[in-house]
């Protein structure tokens, strides 16, 4: 099936279609206003959850999906993987409140083409969008240098924070614990069984070196507050 595109042009440029996936309506409204200050960009759809975002992207086949990592029904990392599978031609840019250094590796491996923190100035987002459309990876210069050094073998790929040991799914469970959800609520939110959620929780406790589940919860809450 051919991709849906906005066929108008501005000064000979095609207008790139964009879908926003973020659970905060005010954030989406602000993003739409900001993005459409650039005549070559057009927001063609919005979604407030991962499942809705996947459906919107499948239906609209935009050139780019801008995705938040913290979504009410499933994590953004899993959504990125689903989008790459369902609509491989749609580019993906992550816009998140979380510290870049903890997620860049994960989102790039999942299939996204860049990462911008919500705390950045608005022009950084516009620059990142254009970079992605130009075929580049849109991450900060500091993270770019770090990744190049790691991939070239100049520095070891090591991080003292054990959170980096968590798998993508364990990371999603970890964040839900930090939001105060119970194991059953996490299972419902991530569409997994309670048993699977319990296994993930046990693995998180082991990898982070805690003896009690309550310690994991307290650590997750503090981690979210800092990042």
MIDOSE-1310 file (N, C-alpha, C; in nm, 2 decimals, decimal comma, always signed):
residues 227
xxxx	+0,08/-0,12/+0,00/+0,00/+0,00/+0,00/+0,09/+0,12/+0,00; +0,06/+0,22/-0,09/+0,15/+0,34/-0,09/+0,13/+0,42/+0,03; +0,24/+0,50/+0,06/+0,23/+0,58/+0,18/+0,14/+0,70/+0,16; +0,07/+0,74/+0,26/-0,01/+0,87/+0,26/+0,09/+0,98/+0,28
xxxx	+0,08/+1,08/+0,19/+0,16/+1,20/+0,20/+0,08/+1,32/+0,18; +0,13/+1,44/+0,23/+0,07/+1,56/+0,20/+0,13/+1,61/+0,07; +0,06/+1,62/-0,04/+0,12/+1,64/-0,17/+0,15/+1,78/-0,21; +0,11/+1,88/-0,12/+0,14/+2,02/-0,15/+0,29/+2,04/-0,13
xxxx	+0,34/+2,15/-0,18/+0,48/+2,18/-0,16/+0,49/+2,33/-0,13; +0,61/+2,36/-0,07/+0,64/+2,50/-0,03/+0,77/+2,53/-0,09; +0,78/+2,62/-0,18/+0,90/+2,66/-0,25/+0,97/+2,54/-0,31; +0,90/+2,45/-0,36/+0,95/+2,33/-0,42/+0,98/+2,22/-0,33
xxxx	+0,95/+2,23/-0,20/+0,97/+2,13/-0,10/+0,84/+2,06/-0,07; +0,85/+1,92/-0,05/+0,74/+1,85/-0,01/+0,71/+1,88/+0,14; +0,58/+1,88/+0,17/+0,54/+1,90/+0,31/+0,54/+1,76/+0,38; +0,62/+1,75/+0,49/+0,64/+1,62/+0,56/+0,52/+1,61/+0,66
xxxx	+0,46/+1,49/+0,66/+0,35/+1,47/+0,75/+0,40/+1,40/+0,88; +0,34/+1,45/+0,99/+0,39/+1,41/+1,13/+0,27/+1,37/+1,21; +0,29/+1,26/+1,29/+0,19/+1,22/+1,39/+0,25/+1,23/+1,53; +0,18/+1,29/+1,63/+0,23/+1,31/+1,76/+0,17/+1,21/+1,86
xxxx	+0,25/+1,14/+1,94/+0,20/+1,04/+2,03/+0,25/+1,08/+2,17; +0,16/+1,14/+2,25/+0,19/+1,19/+2,38/+0,06/+1,20/+2,46; +0,06/+1,16/+2,59/-0,06/+1,15/+2,66/-0,11/+1,28/+2,72; -0,04/+1,39/+2,70/-0,08/+1,52/+2,75/-0,13/+1,61/+2,64
xxxx	-0,26/+1,64/+2,64/-0,32/+1,72/+2,54/-0,25/+1,86/+2,52; -0,22/+1,92/+2,63/-0,15/+2,05/+2,62/-0,02/+2,04/+2,55; +0,06/+1,94/+2,58/+0,19/+1,92/+2,52/+0,17/+1,90/+2,37; +0,07/+1,81/+2,33/+0,04/+1,79/+2,19/+0,01/+1,92/+2,12
xxxx	-0,08/+2,00/+2,18/-0,12/+2,13/+2,12/+0,00/+2,22/+2,10; +0,09/+2,23/+2,20/+0,20/+2,31/+2,19/+0,30/+2,26/+2,08; +0,31/+2,13/+2,07/+0,40/+2,07/+1,97/+0,34/+2,10/+1,83; +0,21/+2,09/+1,82/+0,15/+2,12/+1,69/+0,18/+2,26/+1,64
xxxx	+0,16/+2,35/+1,74/+0,18/+2,50/+1,71/+0,33/+2,52/+1,67; +0,42/+2,46/+1,75/+0,56/+2,48/+1,72/+0,60/+2,42/+1,59; +0,56/+2,30/+1,56/+0,60/+2,23/+1,44/+0,55/+2,30/+1,32; +0,43/+2,35/+1,33/+0,37/+2,41/+1,21/+0,41/+2,55/+1,19
xxxx	+0,50/+2,60/+1,27/+0,57/+2,73/+1,24/+0,66/+2,71/+1,12; +0,69/+2,59/+1,09/+0,78/+2,55/+0,98/+0,69/+2,51/+0,86; +0,69/+2,58/+0,75/+0,60/+2,55/+0,64/+0,61/+2,41/+0,58; +0,73/+2,35/+0,60/+0,75/+2,22/+0,54/+0,70/+2,10/+0,63
xxxx	+0,65/+2,13/+0,75/+0,60/+2,03/+0,84/+0,45/+2,05/+0,86; +0,38/+1,93/+0,86/+0,23/+1,93/+0,89/+0,20/+1,82/+0,98; +0,13/+1,85/+1,10/+0,08/+1,75/+1,19/-0,05/+1,70/+1,14; -0,05/+1,57/+1,10/-0,18/+1,52/+1,04/-0,25/+1,43/+1,14
xxxx	-0,20/+1,40/+1,26/-0,27/+1,32/+1,35/-0,21/+1,32/+1,49; -0,29/+1,29/+1,59/-0,24/+1,29/+1,73/-0,30/+1,16/+1,80; -0,23/+1,12/+1,90/-0,27/+1,00/+1,98/-0,22/+1,02/+2,13; -0,30/+0,97/+2,22/-0,27/+0,98/+2,36/-0,22/+0,86/+2,43
xxxx	-0,21/+0,75/+2,35/-0,16/+0,62/+2,41/-0,09/+0,54/+2,30; -0,02/+0,44/+2,34/+0,06/+0,36/+2,25/-0,03/+0,29/+2,15; -0,14/+0,23/+2,20/-0,23/+0,16/+2,11/-0,29/+0,25/+2,01; -0,34/+0,37/+2,05/-0,40/+0,46/+1,96/-0,29/+0,52/+1,87
xxxx	-0,17/+0,54/+1,92/-0,06/+0,58/+1,83/-0,03/+0,49/+1,72; -0,02/+0,36/+1,75/+0,00/+0,26/+1,65/-0,10/+0,26/+1,54; -0,23/+0,27/+1,59/-0,34/+0,27/+1,49/-0,34/+0,39/+1,40; -0,31/+0,51/+1,46/-0,30/+0,63/+1,39/-0,19/+0,63/+1,28
xxxx	-0,08/+0,58/+1,32/+0,03/+0,57/+1,23/+0,00/+0,47/+1,11; -0,06/+0,36/+1,15/-0,09/+0,26/+1,05/-0,19/+0,32/+0,95; -0,29/+0,39/+1,00/-0,40/+0,45/+0,91/-0,34/+0,56/+0,83; -0,26/+0,65/+0,89/-0,22/+0,77/+0,82/-0,09/+0,76/+0,74
xxxx	-0,01/+0,66/+0,78/+0,13/+0,64/+0,72/+0,20/+0,77/+0,71; +0,23/+0,84/+0,82/+0,30/+0,97/+0,81/+0,45/+0,95/+0,78; +0,51/+1,06/+0,75/+0,66/+1,05/+0,73/+0,73/+1,03/+0,86; +0,68/+1,09/+0,97/+0,74/+1,09/+1,10/+0,64/+1,07/+1,21
xxxx	+0,68/+0,99/+1,31/+0,60/+0,98/+1,43/+0,69/+1,03/+1,55; +0,64/+1,13/+1,62/+0,71/+1,18/+1,74/+0,65/+1,12/+1,86; +0,73/+1,04/+1,93/+0,68/+0,95/+2,04/+0,73/+0,98/+2,18; +0,65/+0,99/+2,27/+0,69/+1,00/+2,41/+0,72/+0,86/+2,47
xxxx	+0,81/+0,85/+2,56/+0,84/+0,72/+2,62/+0,74/+0,67/+2,73; +0,68/+0,77/+2,80/+0,59/+0,74/+2,91/+0,44/+0,75/+2,86; +0,39/+0,64/+2,83/+0,25/+0,64/+2,78/+0,16/+0,55/+2,88; +0,03/+0,58/+2,88/-0,05/+0,51/+2,99/-0,07/+0,36/+2,97
xxxx	-0,07/+0,31/+2,85/-0,10/+0,17/+2,83/+0,02/+0,08/+2,81; +0,12/+0,13/+2,73/+0,24/+0,06/+2,71/+0,36/+0,16/+2,70; +0,48/+0,11/+2,72/+0,59/+0,19/+2,71/+0,62/+0,23/+2,57; +0,69/+0,35/+2,55/+0,72/+0,40/+2,42/+0,82/+0,31/+2,35
xxxx	+0,91/+0,24/+2,42/+1,01/+0,15/+2,36/+0,94/+0,04/+2,28; +0,83/-0,02/+2,34/+0,76/-0,12/+2,27/+0,68/-0,07/+2,15; +0,63/+0,05/+2,17/+0,56/+0,12/+2,06/+0,66/+0,14/+1,94; +0,78/+0,18/+1,97/+0,88/+0,20/+1,86/+0,90/+0,08/+1,78
xxxx	+0,91/-0,03/+1,85/+0,93/-0,16/+1,79/+0,81/-0,20/+1,70; +0,69/-0,18/+1,76/+0,57/-0,21/+1,68/+0,56/-0,13/+1,56; +0,59/+0,00/+1,57/+0,58/+0,09/+1,46/+0,68/+0,05/+1,35; +0,80/+0,01/+1,39/+0,90/-0,03/+1,29/+0,86/-0,15/+1,22
xxxx	+0,78/-0,24/+1,29/+0,73/-0,36/+1,22/+0,61/-0,34/+1,13; +0,52/-0,25/+1,18/+0,40/-0,23/+1,11/+0,41/-0,13/+0,99; +0,49/-0,02/+1,02/+0,51/+0,08/+0,91/+0,66/+0,12/+0,91; +0,74/+0,03/+0,85/+0,88/+0,06/+0,85/+0,93/+0,18/+0,78
xxxx	+0,85/+0,24/+0,69/+0,89/+0,36/+0,62/+0,87/+0,49/+0,70; +0,79/+0,48/+0,81/+0,77/+0,59/+0,90/+0,89/+0,61/+0,99; +0,95/+0,73/+0,99/+1,06/+0,76/+1,08/+1,01/+0,79/+1,22; +1,09/+0,77/+1,32/+1,05/+0,78/+1,46/+1,15/+0,87/+1,53
xxxx	+1,10/+0,97/+1,60/+1,18/+1,06/+1,69/+1,12/+1,06/+1,82; +1,20/+1,03/+1,93/+1,15/+1,03/+2,06/+1,17/+1,17/+2,13; +1,06/+1,21/+2,19/+1,06/+1,33/+2,27/+1,02/+1,30/+2,41; +1,11/+1,31/+2,51/+1,09/+1,25/+2,64/+1,14/+1,34/+2,75
xxxx	+1,08/+1,33/+2,87/+1,12/+1,40/+2,99/+1,24/+1,34/+3,05; +1,27/+1,21/+3,01/+1,38/+1,14/+3,08/+1,52/+1,17/+3,03; +1,62/+1,16/+3,11/+1,75/+1,19/+3,08/+1,80/+1,11/+2,96; +1,86/+1,18/+2,86/+1,90/+1,12/+2,74/+2,00/+1,00/+2,75
xxxx	+2,09/+1,02/+2,84/+2,20/+0,92/+2,86/+2,14/+0,78/+2,90; +2,02/+0,77/+2,96/+1,97/+0,65/+3,00/+1,88/+0,58/+2,89; +1,85/+0,65/+2,78/+1,76/+0,59/+2,69/+1,81/+0,59/+2,54; +1,91/+0,67/+2,51/+1,95/+0,68/+2,37/+1,99/+0,55/+2,31
xxxx	+2,07/+0,47/+2,38/+2,10/+0,34/+2,33/+1,98/+0,25/+2,30; +1,88/+0,26/+2,40/+1,76/+0,17/+2,38/+1,68/+0,22/+2,27; +1,65/+0,35/+2,25/+1,56/+0,39/+2,15/+1,62/+0,37/+2,01; +1,76/+0,39/+2,00/+1,82/+0,37/+1,87/+1,81/+0,22/+1,83
xxxx	+1,84/+0,13/+1,93/+1,83/-0,01/+1,90/+1,69/-0,05/+1,86; +1,59/+0,01/+1,93/+1,45/-0,02/+1,90/+1,41/+0,03/+1,76; +1,48/+0,13/+1,70/+1,45/+0,17/+1,57/+1,42/+0,32/+1,55; +1,43/+0,40/+1,66/+1,41/+0,54/+1,65/+1,53/+0,60/+1,58
xxxx	+1,51/+0,73/+1,53/+1,62/+0,80/+1,46/+1,67/+0,91/+1,54; +1,62/+0,93/+1,66/+1,67/+1,04/+1,74/+1,60/+1,05/+1,87; +1,66/+1,14/+1,96/+1,61/+1,16/+2,09/+1,62/+1,30/+2,13; +1,52/+1,36/+2,18/+1,52/+1,50/+2,23/+1,45/+1,51/+2,36
xxxx	+1,51/+1,57/+2,46/+1,45/+1,59/+2,59/+1,35/+1,71/+2,59; +1,24/+1,69/+2,66/+1,14/+1,80/+2,66/+1,19/+1,93/+2,72; +1,30/+1,92/+2,80/+1,35/+2,04/+2,86/+1,43/+2,12/+2,76; +1,46/+2,07/+2,64/+1,54/+2,14/+2,55/+1,46/+2,26/+2,49
xxxx	+1,53/+2,36/+2,44/+1,47/+2,47/+2,37/+1,39/+2,42/+2,25; +1,29/+2,49/+2,21/+1,20/+2,45/+2,10/+1,28/+2,44/+1,97; +1,38/+2,52/+1,95/+1,45/+2,51/+1,82/+1,53/+2,38/+1,81; +1,57/+2,32/+1,92/+1,64/+2,19/+1,92/+1,55/+2,08/+1,86
xxxx	+1,42/+2,09/+1,90/+1,32/+1,99/+1,84/+1,31/+2,01/+1,69; +1,29/+2,13/+1,65/+1,28/+2,16/+1,50/+1,41/+2,11/+1,43; +1,52/+2,14/+1,49/+1,65/+2,10/+1,42/+1,65/+1,94/+1,42; +1,61/+1,88/+1,52/+1,61/+1,73/+1,53/+1,52/+1,67/+1,42
xxxx	+1,40/+1,73/+1,41/+1,30/+1,68/+1,31/+1,37/+1,69/+1,17; +1,43/+1,81/+1,14/+1,49/+1,83/+1,01/+1,61/+1,73/+0,99; +1,69/+1,71/+1,09/+1,80/+1,61/+1,08/+1,75/+1,47/+1,04; +1,64/+1,43/+1,11/+1,58/+1,30/+1,08/+1,54/+1,29/+0,94
xxxx	+1,47/+1,39/+0,89/+1,43/+1,39/+0,75/+1,55/+1,40/+0,65; +1,66/+1,45/+0,70/+1,78/+1,46/+0,61/+1,86/+1,33/+0,62; +1,81/+1,23/+0,69/+1,87/+1,10/+0,70/+1,98/+1,09/+0,81; +1,98/+1,18/+0,90/+2,08/+1,18/+1,01/+2,02/+1,13/+1,14
xxxx	+2,10/+1,10/+1,23/+2,06/+1,06/+1,37/+2,06/+1,18/+1,45; +1,95/+1,21/+1,52/+1,93/+1,34/+1,59/+1,95/+1,31/+1,74; +2,07/+1,32/+1,79/+2,10/+1,32/+1,93/+2,20/+1,43/+1,96; +2,22/+1,45/+2,09/+2,30/+1,56/+2,13/+2,45/+1,53/+2,09
xxxx	+2,53/+1,64/+2,07/+2,67/+1,62/+2,04/+2,74/+1,53/+2,14; +2,71/+1,55/+2,27/+2,78/+1,47/+2,38/+2,75/+1,33/+2,36; +2,62/+1,29/+2,34/+2,58/+1,15/+2,33/+2,64/+1,09/+2,20; +2,64/+1,17/+2,09/+2,70/+1,13/+1,96/+2,85/+1,09/+1,98
xxxx	+2,92/+1,17/+2,05/+3,06/+1,15/+2,07/+3,08/+1,02/+2,16; +3,00/+1,01/+2,26/+3,01/+0,89/+2,34/+2,98/+0,76/+2,27; +2,87/+0,76/+2,19/+2,84/+0,64/+2,11/+2,95/+0,61/+2,01; +3,00/+0,71/+1,94/+3,11/+0,69/+1,84/+3,23/+0,63/+1,91
xxxx	+3,26/+0,68/+2,03/+3,38/+0,63/+2,11/+3,36/+0,48/+2,15; +3,23/+0,45/+2,19/+3,20/+0,31/+2,23/+3,21/+0,22/+2,11; +3,14/+0,26/+2,00/+3,14/+0,17/+1,88/+3,28/+0,15/+1,82; +3,37/+0,25/+1,83/+3,50/+0,24/+1,78/+3,60/+0,17/+1,87
xxxx	+3,55/+0,14/+1,99/+3,64/+0,07/+2,09/+3,73/+0,16/+2,16; +3,71/+0,29/+2,15/+3,80/+0,39/+2,22/+3,78/+0,39/+2,37; +3,65/+0,36/+2,40/+3,62/+0,35/+2,55/+3,53/+0,23/+2,57; +3,53/+0,17/+2,68/+3,45/+0,05/+2,70/+3,30/+0,10/+2,72
xxxx	+3,21/+0,01/+2,68/+3,07/+0,04/+2,70/+3,02/-0,01/+2,84; +3,06/+0,08/+2,94/+3,03/+0,04/+3,07/+2,96/+0,16/+3,14; +2,87/+0,13/+3,23/+2,80/+0,23/+3,30/+2,78/+0,18/+3,44; +2,82/+0,25/+3,55/+2,81/+0,20/+3,68/+2,67/+0,19/+3,74
xxxx	+2,57/+0,25/+3,67/+2,43/+0,25/+3,72/+2,37/+0,12/+3,67; +2,32/+0,03/+3,77/+2,27/-0,10/+3,73/+2,14/-0,09/+3,65; +2,07/+0,03/+3,65/+1,95/+0,04/+3,57/+1,98/+0,00/+3,42; +2,10/+0,03/+3,38/+2,13/-0,01/+3,24/+2,13/-0,16/+3,21
xxxx	+2,13/-0,24/+3,32/+2,13/-0,38/+3,30/+1,99/-0,43/+3,27; +1,89/-0,35/+3,29/+1,75/-0,40/+3,27/+1,72/-0,41/+3,12; +1,64/-0,51/+3,09/+1,59/-0,51/+2,95/+1,49/-0,41/+2,93; +1,45/-0,39/+2,80/+1,35/-0,28/+2,77/+1,22/-0,31/+2,85
xxxx	+1,17/-0,43/+2,85/+1,05/-0,46/+2,92/+1,07/-0,44/+3,07; +1,18/-0,48/+3,13/+1,20/-0,46/+3,27/+1,21/-0,31/+3,30; +1,26/-0,24/+3,21/+1,27/-0,09/+3,23/+1,13/-0,03/+3,24; +1,04/-0,08/+3,15/+0,90/-0,04/+3,15/+0,83/-0,07/+3,29
xxxx	+0,86/-0,19/+3,34/+0,80/-0,23/+3,47/+0,86/-0,15/+3,58; +0,99/-0,12/+3,57/+1,06/-0,04/+3,67/+1,00/+0,10/+3,68; +0,97/+0,16/+3,56/+0,91/+0,29/+3,56/+0,77/+0,29/+3,62; +0,69/+0,18/+3,59/+0,56/+0,17/+3,64/+0,56/+0,16/+3,80
xxxx	+0,66/+0,09/+3,85/+0,68/+0,08/+3,99/+0,71/+0,21/+4,05; +0,79/+0,29/+3,98/+0,82/+0,43/+4,03/+0,70/+0,52/+4,02; +0,60/+0,48/+3,94/+0,47/+0,56/+3,93/+0,38/+0,52/+4,04; +0,41/+0,42/+4,12/+0,33/+0,37/+4,23/+0,23/+0,26/+4,19
xxxx	+0,24/+0,20/+4,08/+0,15/+0,09/+4,04/+0,18/-0,04/+4,11; +0,08/-0,12/+4,14/+0,10/-0,25/+4,19/+0,13/-0,35/+4,08; +0,17/-0,47/+4,11/+0,21/-0,57/+4,01/+0,09/-0,59/+3,92; -0,03/-0,60/+3,98/-0,15/-0,63/+3,90/-0,18/-0,51/+3,80
xxxx	-0,17/-0,39/+3,85/-0,19/-0,27/+3,77/-0,09/-0,26/+3,66; +0,04/-0,30/+3,69/+0,14/-0,30/+3,59/+0,11/-0,40/+3,48; +0,06/-0,52/+3,52/+0,03/-0,62/+3,42/-0,09/-0,57/+3,33; -0,18/-0,51/+3,39/-0,29/-0,45/+3,31/-0,25/-0,34/+3,21
xxxx	-0,16/-0,25/+3,26/-0,11/-0,14/+3,18/-0,03/-0,19/+3,07; +0,05/-0,29/+3,09/+0,15/-0,34/+2,98/+0,09/-0,46/+2,91; -0,03/-0,50/+2,94/-0,10/-0,61/+2,87/-0,02/-0,74/+2,88; +0,03/-0,77/+3,00/+0,10/-0,89/+3,03/+0,03/-0,96/+3,14
xxxx	+0,06/-1,09/+3,17/+0,00/-1,16/+3,28/+0,06/-1,11/+3,41; -0,01/-1,13/+3,52/+0,04/-1,09/+3,65/+0,17/-1,17/+3,68; +0,17/-1,30/+3,64/+0,28/-1,39/+3,66/+0,41/-1,33/+3,59; +0,39/-1,29/+3,47/+0,50/-1,23/+3,39/+0,55/-1,10/+3,46
xxxx	+0,46/-1,02/+3,51/+0,49/-0,90/+3,58/+0,57/-0,93/+3,70; +0,53/-1,03/+3,77/+0,60/-1,07/+3,89/+0,75/-1,12/+3,86; +0,76/-1,19/+3,75/+0,89/-1,24/+3,71/+0,98/-1,12/+3,67; +0,93/-1,02/+3,60/+1,01/-0,90/+3,57/+1,05/-0,83/+3,70
xxxx	+0,95/-0,82/+3,79/+0,98/-0,75/+3,92/+1,09/-0,82/+3,99; +1,09/-0,95/+3,99/+1,19/-1,03/+4,06/+1,33/-1,01/+3,99; +1,33/-1,01/+3,86/+1,46/-0,99/+3,79/+1,51/-0,85/+3,81; +1,42/-0,75/+3,82/+1,47/-0,61/+3,85/+1,53/-0,61/+3,99
xxxx	+1,47/-0,67/+4,08/+1,52/-0,67/+4,22/+1,66/-0,73/+4,22; +1,68/-0,84/+4,15/+1,81/-0,91/+4,15/+1,91/-0,83/+4,08; +1,88/-0,77/+3,96/+1,98/-0,69/+3,89/+2,02/-0,57/+3,96; +1,93/-0,51/+4,03/+1,96/-0,38/+4,11/+2,02/-0,41/+4,24
xxxx	+2,03/-0,54/+4,28/+2,09/-0,58/+4,41/+2,02/-0,55/+4,53; +1,88/-0,56/+4,52/+1,80/-0,53/+4,64/+1,75/-0,67/+4,70; +1,72/-0,67/+4,83/+1,67/-0,78/+4,89/+1,52/-0,78/+4,91; +1,46/-0,66/+4,91/+1,32/-0,64/+4,94/+1,25/-0,57/+4,82
xxxx	+1,13/-0,61/+4,79/+1,06/-0,54/+4,68/+1,03/-0,40/+4,71; +1,01/-0,37/+4,84/+0,99/-0,23/+4,88/+1,11/-0,14/+4,84; +1,23/-0,20/+4,85/+1,35/-0,12/+4,82/+1,35/-0,08/+4,67; +1,30/-0,18/+4,59/+1,30/-0,15/+4,44/+1,20/-0,04/+4,42
xxxx	+1,09/-0,04/+4,48/+0,99/+0,07/+4,46/+1,04/+0,20/+4,50; +1,10/+0,21/+4,62/+1,16/+0,34/+4,66/+1,27/+0,39/+4,57; +1,35/+0,30/+4,52/+1,46/+0,33/+4,43/+1,40/+0,38/+4,30; +1,30/+0,32/+4,25/+1,23/+0,36/+4,12/+1,17/+0,50/+4,14
xxxx	+1,11/+0,52/+4,25/+1,05/+0,66/+4,27/+1,16/+0,76/+4,27; +1,27/+0,74/+4,34/+1,38/+0,84/+4,34/+1,44/+0,85/+4,21; +1,45/+0,74/+4,13/+1,52/+0,75/+4,00/+1,43/+0,83/+3,91; +1,30/+0,82/+3,91/+1,21/+0,90/+3,82/+1,23/+1,05/+3,86
xxx	+1,23/+1,08/+3,99/+1,24/+1,22/+4,04/+1,37/+1,28/+3,99; +1,48/+1,20/+3,97/+1,61/+1,26/+3,93/+1,62/+1,26/+3,78; +1,54/+1,18/+3,71/+1,56/+1,17/+3,56/+1,43/+1,20/+3,49
